[in-house]
Amino acid sequence: QVQVAESGGGLVQNGGSLRLSCAASTMLFSIDLMAWHRQAPGKQRELVAGYTSDGSTVYADSVKGRFTISRDNAKNMVYLQMNSLKPEDTAVYYCNVGNYLNGINYWGKGTLVTVSS
C-alpha cells in the first residue's frame, strides 16, 4: 500500500508564508515523481510545482518566484514553501507522488490553504 499525507495548511494573511509537507510511504517502488497541485473552489485542479523525470523543477506561472518545491529523497518527503501568499492562492493543495518509469502515481487527501485579504 502507498500512503500519501499532506500537512501544513492553514489560514494566513495576505503576504504571509506557509510550508506544506508531504510524506509518502511505500516499499513498492522508488519515488521520483513528486508534485504539488491545487484546486480552488469552482476551478479545475492545476499543477503548482513539481519535479520532472530528469529531476528539474517546474512551476505554474502564477507562483514563480514565490513558491519553492524541495524534497528529501531518503525520507520520501516533498515540501512546498509558499511566500508572498495572495488570496488567489486559496485552495486545497494536493501532493502527488509516483514513479515515472512505471507510470503509477498516488494522491494525498489534500490540505486546505486559506489566504485572507
N, C-alpha and C positions, 0 to 999 in steps of 0.2 A: 504494500500500500504506500501511497505517496500522500504526505500531509504538507499542506502549504498554509502558513498562518501569518497574516499581516498584523502589525501593531504600530502605534504611534500617532494615529489620527486624533483629531480633536477640534476644538474651537480656538481660533486665533484671530487676532485683529489684522486689518489691512496693513500690509507691510511687514508682518511678522514672519516667523520661521517655524518649521516643523521638520522632524526627521522621521521618516517611515522605515520600518524594518520588516523584513520578510524572512521567515525561517522555513526551509524546505527539508523534509526528512525523507530519505529514500536510500535503500541499498540496492535498488534495481538497475539504476543507470547513473552515469555521470551527468551532472547538470552543466550545460553550457548555455542554454537559452535562459536568460534572466531578463525580465522586463516589468515595467510598471505601466498599467493602463488606468484610465479613469472613465467614469460615466457620470455625467451631470444629469439632473432631473430633466426628462424630456429629450435627452440627446443620446446619440449612439456612443458606445464605448470607443475610446480612442487611445492610441499609443501615446504615452507621455515620454518614456525613456526606456532604452533597452540596449542590450549587447548583441551585436551581430555574430555570425558564426566564426568570424575571424578575430573576435574579441574587441572590436572597436565599438564605440558608443553612438547612439542616435538619439536625437531629441525632437520632440514636436517644436515647431517654430515658436509657438506661444510660450514655451518655458525655457528656451535657450537663454543662457546667461543667468538664469535664476535657480534652476534645478540641477542637481548633480546626482547621477547614479553611481553607486560603487558596490563592490561585492567582496566577500570573503569566501573564496572557493573551498578552503579547508573546512569551513563550518556550514557550507551551503546557505549562506546568508546574502541577501541583497538589500541595499539601502537606497533611500531617496531623500536627499537633503533638499528641502524646499525653502528658498529665501525670497524675500520681497513678495510675499503672497498677496494675491488680489482676490476680490470677491468672485471673479470668474473662474478661479481655481477650485471653488467649492464643488465637490464631487465625492463619490465613493471611489477609492483607489484600490486597484486590484493588482496582486502580484501574479505573474505568470512565469512558470519555470518549466524546463524540459530539456530535451536533447535534440539538437538539430539533425544529427545523422539518422536517428530513429524516427524522427518526425512526431514525437509524442510531447505533450505538454499538459500541465495541470494549472488550475487556478485556485487562488485562495478565495475566501468569502468576502473579502474587502474590508476596508476601514474608511470611515467617513471623515472627511476633512471639510470643515466649515470655516470660511473666511468672512468675518463681519466687516461691513463698510463703516 
